Amino acid sequence: MKLVIAIVHSEDAGTLVDALLDKEYRATRFNSSGGFLKQGNATILVGVEDDGVDAVLEIISANCHSRKQFVNPMPPIMEPGEFYMPYPVEVQVGGATVFVMPVERFERL
């Protein structure tokens, strides 16, 4: 048995959980944040038998897409009287970061 931990963009989390449930994989979603932009993410936990890991990874890949987004960078620390004009920077967001971990014991109570 394996535990699949997928950290995905919050925009993709709902469709991912729905797709997992449609294929009868049980999933737990909780909101998380972090990363470069400190934006909202969702962490999805899926317990799956070893032979189902590839199918779960395919579902994640099909439902979590990267996209480009413009963000305003944080201004640097400046001396009084200096002027800073922030320009939007294009960054890639979304996709998924996935960890697959072995499960020593699983019980449904």
Buried (B, 14 or more C-beta within 10 A) or exposed (E): EBBBBBBBBBBBBEBBBEBBEEEEBEBEBEEBEEEEEEBBBBBBEBBBEEEBBEEBBEBBEEBBBEEEBEBEEEEEEEEEEEEEEEEEEEEEBBBBEBEBEEEEEEEEE
